[in-house]
Amino acid sequence: MISEIKYMTEKYSNLQFYGYKNDALLRIEALILEHSGTVLITDANVAQAQSGFLDALKVSQLVIAPGEKTKNMQQVEAICDFFNDAQLDRGGLVIAFGGGVVTDVAAFAASIYLRGVSLLLVPTSLLCMVDASIGGKTGVDTAWGKNQIGSFYSAENVLICPQFLETLPEMEVRNGIAEMLKHGTIADENHFADLSDVISKPFALTDIIPYISRSIEIKTEMVQVDPNDKNQIREKLNLGHTFAHAIEQISDYSVPHGKAVAWGLLLAAELGKELKITTPETVKIIEKAVCDLFPEPCPYSPSTLFEYMKTDKKRENESIRFLIPNEIGNVVIKPTSIENPPSFFT
Ligand SMILES: NC(=O)c1ccc[n+]([C@@H]2O[C@H](COP(=O)([O-])OP(=O)(O)OC[C@H]3O[C@@H](n4cnc5c(N)ncnc54)[C@H](O)[C@@H]3O)[C@@H](O)[C@H]2O)c1
């Protein structure tokens, strides 16, 4: 792990890897000294689980409610009010310390407060570490859909320290693995196979940690060639997400993002099978991994999900752009008619 950390830190300038929380603390303290003022946003679960670490940081902290329902415009306004109350000026630093909900909403607030202030992301969930903290997408949900308001805003620093994951509930580890399986399905058959092997039997967080850097690498490389999601490279990272966003919305966000992505991965493969893009063997491989992670089947039918997908921002004119795995390690984009959808959705 130490050699991987050194390699990754040298390779990606805004990513910093730390094996120990004490070293992460020193780095954050140094960044605080470089700025005119610092505020930190976290959620109530993280504030409790990481209280010792947070107490050591002598900065103003706002603790928001945990969960996807916090990711909205009212919360953005409350966070901006907090920045103002703390007299954060244009030389200030915002630290988003938490899972993907905290980093998405706090980073969006940081991107618009005074037209943008410095941002440090400290992901504390696996899903955020391998995916949400990488690539500069920020955003919130609205009544008309998930992530419908947001910005591209790169954090100057993203601090990766797997020791934060020690307090993460087991189910949240599984949610993070879902995004890692997605990375493997998009770009690396071996990564997918390694992860599938780990989750095929009882496993611990320590079994997953060695694969974190590969997931970060896959996401970072795709983002670097297509930072603003314009060239159909970054779009591939949406594999499973058209289904996942519909699952999250229809469940009123009671299904967490990671689990929805896992089910979305399988649904995308099943759609691919019907369209003769995905082989039955590939579907079986994905199905096995998804069932090992989340044994219960997706409770929503494709036709129910299709109704919700019509509002997804990946909808283009009269079609929805589905990402389909044609084999493990490779995906294709398949625009699908809304008027005449494949029979999978009827
Ligand atoms: N911006 C992007 O590119 C991007 C990419 C993927 C996902 N996302 C977004 O990320 C969100 C999902 O992220 P998530 O799965 O981290 O959700 P989350 O932020 O809700 O975190 C999951 C749960 O784990 C808790 N938690 C986090 N770290 C902990 C720790 N160290 N100890 C104990 N508890 C801890 C949280 O309080 C929460 O209850 C979704 O809103 C999704 O849309 C964004």
PDBQT file of the ligand as one rigid body, heavy atoms in Angstrom, charges set to zero:
ROOT
HETATM    1  N1  LIG A 401     -19.829  13.982  -7.378  1.00  0.00    +0.000 N 
HETATM    2  C1  LIG A 401     -19.672  12.782  -7.895  1.00  0.00    +0.000 C 
HETATM    3  O1  LIG A 401     -18.918  12.590  -8.863  1.00  0.00    +0.000 OA
HETATM    4  C2  LIG A 401     -20.384  11.614  -7.279  1.00  0.00    +0.000 A 
HETATM    5  C3  LIG A 401     -20.050  10.313  -7.665  1.00  0.00    +0.000 A 
HETATM    6  C4  LIG A 401     -20.678   9.248  -7.027  1.00  0.00    +0.000 A 
HETATM    7  C5  LIG A 401     -21.638   9.482  -6.058  1.00  0.00    +0.000 A 
HETATM    8  N2  LIG A 401     -21.953  10.763  -5.723  1.00  0.00    +0.000 N 
HETATM    9  C6  LIG A 401     -22.958  11.047  -4.694  1.00  0.00    +0.000 C 
HETATM   10  O2  LIG A 401     -22.465  10.538  -3.451  1.00  0.00    +0.000 OA
HETATM   11  C7  LIG A 401     -23.592  10.257  -2.607  1.00  0.00    +0.000 C 
HETATM   12  C8  LIG A 401     -23.403   8.904  -1.968  1.00  0.00    +0.000 C 
HETATM   13  O3  LIG A 401     -22.224   8.935  -1.187  1.00  0.00    +0.000 OA
HETATM   14  P1  LIG A 401     -22.069   8.029   0.111  1.00  0.00    +0.000 P 
HETATM   15  O4  LIG A 401     -22.397   6.641  -0.206  1.00  0.00    +0.000 OA
HETATM   16  O5  LIG A 401     -20.779   8.359   0.709  1.00  0.00    +0.000 OA
HETATM   17  O6  LIG A 401     -23.297   8.555   0.989  1.00  0.00    +0.000 OA
HETATM   18  P2  LIG A 401     -23.343   9.352   2.361  1.00  0.00    +0.000 P 
HETATM   19  O7  LIG A 401     -22.590  10.610   2.274  1.00  0.00    +0.000 OA
HETATM   20  O8  LIG A 401     -24.788   9.429   2.710  1.00  0.00    +0.000 OA
HETATM   21  O9  LIG A 401     -22.561   8.402   3.371  1.00  0.00    +0.000 OA
HETATM   22  C9  LIG A 401     -23.104   7.145   3.664  1.00  0.00    +0.000 C 
HETATM   23  C10 LIG A 401     -23.335   6.996   5.171  1.00  0.00    +0.000 C 
HETATM   24  O10 LIG A 401     -22.091   6.739   5.806  1.00  0.00    +0.000 OA
HETATM   25  C11 LIG A 401     -21.893   7.637   6.890  1.00  0.00    +0.000 C 
HETATM   26  N3  LIG A 401     -20.457   7.807   7.023  1.00  0.00    +0.000 N 
HETATM   27  C12 LIG A 401     -19.597   8.349   6.123  1.00  0.00    +0.000 A 
HETATM   28  N4  LIG A 401     -18.341   8.219   6.552  1.00  0.00    +0.000 NA
HETATM   29  C13 LIG A 401     -18.382   7.587   7.732  1.00  0.00    +0.000 A 
HETATM   30  C14 LIG A 401     -17.395   7.147   8.648  1.00  0.00    +0.000 A 
HETATM   31  N5  LIG A 401     -16.083   7.262   8.398  1.00  0.00    +0.000 N 
HETATM   32  N6  LIG A 401     -17.797   6.545   9.800  1.00  0.00    +0.000 NA
HETATM   33  C15 LIG A 401     -19.137   6.365  10.032  1.00  0.00    +0.000 A 
HETATM   34  N7  LIG A 401     -20.107   6.737   9.212  1.00  0.00    +0.000 NA
HETATM   35  C16 LIG A 401     -19.734   7.334   8.056  1.00  0.00    +0.000 A 
HETATM   36  C17 LIG A 401     -22.711   8.858   6.516  1.00  0.00    +0.000 C 
HETATM   37  O11 LIG A 401     -23.067   9.608   7.628  1.00  0.00    +0.000 OA
HETATM   38  C18 LIG A 401     -23.913   8.222   5.843  1.00  0.00    +0.000 C 
HETATM   39  O12 LIG A 401     -24.836   7.810   6.819  1.00  0.00    +0.000 OA
HETATM   40  C19 LIG A 401     -24.824  10.324  -3.486  1.00  0.00    +0.000 C 
HETATM   41  O13 LIG A 401     -25.509  11.532  -3.254  1.00  0.00    +0.000 OA
HETATM   42  C20 LIG A 401     -24.267  10.319  -4.890  1.00  0.00    +0.000 C 
HETATM   43  O14 LIG A 401     -25.099  10.966  -5.797  1.00  0.00    +0.000 OA
HETATM   44  C21 LIG A 401     -21.347  11.822  -6.312  1.00  0.00    +0.000 A 
ENDROOT
TORSDOF 0
